[in-house]
Amino acid sequence: MKELQHGTGADSSGIGPKDGGGVAERKEAEVEIPETPTCVTCRAWVPIMTQHAEIGRCHRRPPQVVHGPETDTIEGYTDSVWPETAPDEFCCDFLPKEEPR
């Protein structure tokens, strides 16, 4: 059995894979692991600070319309709000920050 010389791709006889003999040298591929798609890494997320925690507002879609309740003293109201999320949450509408708008 012929011995493979480390790092040369040729065996001890000098016959390498290009010469029709020997064993091809195995190269380890470098795999880049993508950043986890969370709200804090999304370009549509706008961080805000509250008294108790860091949260943010998602600006990926238009704000949601909410209707306030009617009471004896208040007629009721309509407002719009952006969804508030924690930095480590995620959704299927993720937009990486490095992509142009």
Rosetta silent file (secondary structure, phi, psi, omega in degrees, C-alpha in Angstrom):
SEQUENCE: MKELQHGTGADSSGIGPKDGGGVAERKEAEVEIPETPTCVTCRAWVPIMTQHAEIGRCHRRPPQVVHGPETDTIEGYTDSVWPETAPDEFCCDFLPKEEPR
SCORE:     score description
SCORE:     0.000 S_00000001
   1 L     0.000  133.737 -178.062    0.000    0.000    0.000 S_00000001
   2 L   -83.090  147.742 -177.362    1.380    3.378   -0.967 S_00000001
   3 L   -96.548  137.558  178.590    1.730    6.112    1.619 S_00000001
   4 E   -87.725  126.734  176.629    0.238    9.533    1.046 S_00000001
   5 L   -78.603  129.611 -174.843    2.635   12.410    1.639 S_00000001
   6 L   -61.030  124.072  172.502    0.916   14.972    3.838 S_00000001
   7 L    81.232   -2.330 -177.186   -0.218   18.079    1.996 S_00000001
   8 L  -100.517  -24.015 -177.276    1.226   17.225   -1.422 S_00000001
   9 L    78.935    6.288  179.079   -1.615   15.310   -3.025 S_00000001
  10 L  -124.750  151.851  177.320    0.879   12.731   -4.319 S_00000001
  11 E   -85.412 -178.539 -174.766    1.860    9.360   -2.957 S_00000001
  12 L   -66.366  -15.473  177.738    5.460    8.336   -2.152 S_00000001
  13 L   -84.945   -6.157 -179.182    6.015    7.230   -5.776 S_00000001
  14 L    89.244   -0.290  179.201    5.386   10.770   -6.986 S_00000001
  15 L   -90.898  118.040 -178.611    2.196    9.783   -8.758 S_00000001
  16 L  -107.244 -178.046 -178.084   -0.558   12.142   -7.773 S_00000001
  17 H   -60.773  -31.678  179.745   -4.222   12.401   -8.609 S_00000001
  18 H   -72.143  -22.168 -178.486   -3.502   14.438  -11.758 S_00000001
  19 H   -88.631    5.161  178.070   -1.253   11.652  -13.029 S_00000001
  20 L    91.299    3.580  178.858   -4.057    9.114  -12.938 S_00000001
  21 L  -138.458 -179.775  177.350   -3.022    7.443   -9.675 S_00000001
  22 L    79.390 -175.598 -177.503   -2.921    8.095   -5.973 S_00000001
  23 L  -116.580  133.088  179.575   -5.594    9.475   -3.710 S_00000001
  24 L   -66.118  141.041  178.148   -6.940   13.011   -3.976 S_00000001
  25 L   -74.304  134.559 -179.273   -6.194   15.218   -0.994 S_00000001
  26 L   -87.122  126.545  177.821   -9.291   16.083    1.011 S_00000001
  27 L  -107.736  137.383  177.782   -9.806   19.778    1.626 S_00000001
  28 L   -86.988  126.622  179.735  -12.067   21.023    4.377 S_00000001
  29 L   -78.789  141.191  175.029  -14.518   23.629    3.151 S_00000001
  30 L   -86.790  122.089 -178.549  -14.975   26.785    5.152 S_00000001
  31 L  -109.325  124.657  177.916  -18.652   27.181    5.921 S_00000001
  32 L   -91.087  123.738  179.140  -19.954   30.580    6.931 S_00000001
  33 L   -88.555  121.256 -178.531  -22.812   30.342    9.402 S_00000001
  34 L   -66.853  153.911  177.649  -25.320   33.128    8.761 S_00000001
  35 L   -64.876  142.936  179.693  -26.336   35.458   11.552 S_00000001
  36 L   -63.815  126.843 -179.215  -29.510   34.398   13.314 S_00000001
  37 L   -76.058   91.879  177.581  -32.419   36.369   11.831 S_00000001
  38 L  -115.939  170.596 -179.377  -33.813   38.128   14.885 S_00000001
  39 H   -57.028  -41.127 -176.202  -35.560   41.471   15.300 S_00000001
  40 H   -66.673  -22.322  178.409  -32.378   43.196   16.488 S_00000001
  41 H   -99.243    7.452 -179.443  -30.569   42.219   13.253 S_00000001
  42 E   -97.017  138.884 -178.807  -33.472   43.307   10.997 S_00000001
  43 L   -74.633  -12.375  178.662  -33.383   46.706    9.285 S_00000001
  44 L   -88.065   -4.330 -175.590  -37.136   47.186    9.853 S_00000001
  45 E   -95.053  128.963  179.709  -36.762   47.046   13.656 S_00000001
  46 E  -113.572  112.530 -177.843  -36.468   50.337   15.566 S_00000001
  47 E   -71.274  144.533  173.125  -35.222   49.930   19.147 S_00000001
  48 E  -136.812  152.169  178.190  -36.855   51.847   21.986 S_00000001
  49 E  -106.860  135.702  174.145  -36.075   51.813   25.678 S_00000001
  50 L  -114.771  178.157 -179.483  -38.751   51.423   28.285 S_00000001
  51 L   -64.450  -31.086 -172.331  -38.517   51.595   32.037 S_00000001
  52 L  -107.416  -25.165 -175.160  -38.316   47.812   32.360 S_00000001
  53 L  -161.698  166.505  172.572  -36.716   46.413   29.192 S_00000001
  54 E   -90.034  125.266  175.211  -35.371   47.064   25.739 S_00000001
  55 E  -133.423  179.027  178.100  -38.001   46.485   23.085 S_00000001
  56 E  -148.726  169.653  178.360  -38.470   47.720   19.564 S_00000001
  57 E  -113.363  132.565  179.460  -41.099   48.513   16.994 S_00000001
  58 E   -85.675  120.707  179.989  -41.358   46.577   13.762 S_00000001
  59 L  -107.759   23.354 -178.778  -41.699   48.894   10.749 S_00000001
  60 L   -68.861  -37.533 -179.731  -41.781   46.100    8.151 S_00000001
  61 L  -123.025  168.058  177.957  -45.492   46.598    7.442 S_00000001
  62 L   -60.122  155.886  179.019  -47.864   49.570    7.996 S_00000001
  63 L   -62.804  155.884  179.414  -48.939   50.230   11.586 S_00000001
  64 E   -84.920  140.757  176.958  -51.959   48.401   12.926 S_00000001
  65 E   -87.777  129.979  177.906  -55.189   50.327   13.441 S_00000001
  66 E  -124.228  146.841  179.198  -56.629   49.985   16.938 S_00000001
  67 E  -112.492  126.869  177.603  -59.935   51.195   18.265 S_00000001
  68 E   -80.534  153.515 -176.744  -60.218   52.448   21.804 S_00000001
  69 L   -73.927  150.788  172.819  -63.235   51.503   23.883 S_00000001
  70 L   -87.367  138.694  175.490  -66.201   53.761   24.413 S_00000001
  71 L  -129.114 -176.112  178.970  -67.019   54.600   28.023 S_00000001
  72 L   -65.190  -30.150 -175.838  -69.505   56.891   29.724 S_00000001
  73 L  -107.015  -16.103 -178.372  -67.039   59.783   29.589 S_00000001
  74 L  -119.925  133.894 -177.401  -65.003   58.980   26.462 S_00000001
  75 L   -73.007  -19.408 -173.883  -66.506   58.661   22.986 S_00000001
  76 L   107.716  164.182 -176.915  -63.876   56.170   21.797 S_00000001
  77 E  -154.963  164.824  174.523  -60.960   56.689   19.476 S_00000001
  78 E  -124.184  136.516 -179.297  -58.957   55.224   16.621 S_00000001
  79 E  -142.266  170.830  174.234  -55.159   55.105   16.657 S_00000001
  80 E  -128.550  142.975 -178.783  -52.373   53.279   14.877 S_00000001
  81 E  -138.753  149.661  173.072  -49.461   51.445   16.468 S_00000001
  82 L   -87.104  143.349  176.336  -46.382   49.540   15.308 S_00000001
  83 L   -60.984  135.442  177.848  -46.028   45.997   16.686 S_00000001
  84 E  -101.944  133.531 -176.949  -43.619   45.932   19.659 S_00000001
  85 E  -135.880  161.513  173.202  -41.192   43.022   19.932 S_00000001
  86 L   -82.931  155.631 -178.003  -38.223   41.886   21.983 S_00000001
  87 L   -59.259  -30.025 -175.046  -34.773   41.967   20.324 S_00000001
  88 L   -93.420    6.623  176.329  -34.462   38.170   20.225 S_00000001
  89 L   -81.493  169.454  179.912  -37.808   37.491   18.519 S_00000001
  90 L  -150.737  166.781  174.685  -38.090   36.753   14.799 S_00000001
  91 L  -148.730 -178.001 -178.574  -40.581   36.456   11.948 S_00000001
  92 L   -88.806    2.593  178.755  -40.666   35.349    8.313 S_00000001
  93 L  -104.444   26.174 -175.961  -40.363   38.933    6.987 S_00000001
  94 L   -58.909  134.373  175.999  -36.736   39.368    8.108 S_00000001
  95 L  -122.644  110.240  179.089  -34.724   42.012    6.198 S_00000001
  96 E   -57.679  142.912 -177.028  -30.945   41.879    6.749 S_00000001
  97 L   -64.937  -28.762 -175.651  -29.543   45.286    7.716 S_00000001
  98 L   -78.391  -12.141  178.836  -26.823   45.235    5.038 S_00000001
  99 L   -79.050  141.580  178.677  -29.268   45.075    2.090 S_00000001
 100 L   -69.567  153.625 -179.848  -30.210   48.401    0.492 S_00000001
 101 L   -78.821    0.000    0.000  -33.746   49.679    0.888 S_00000001
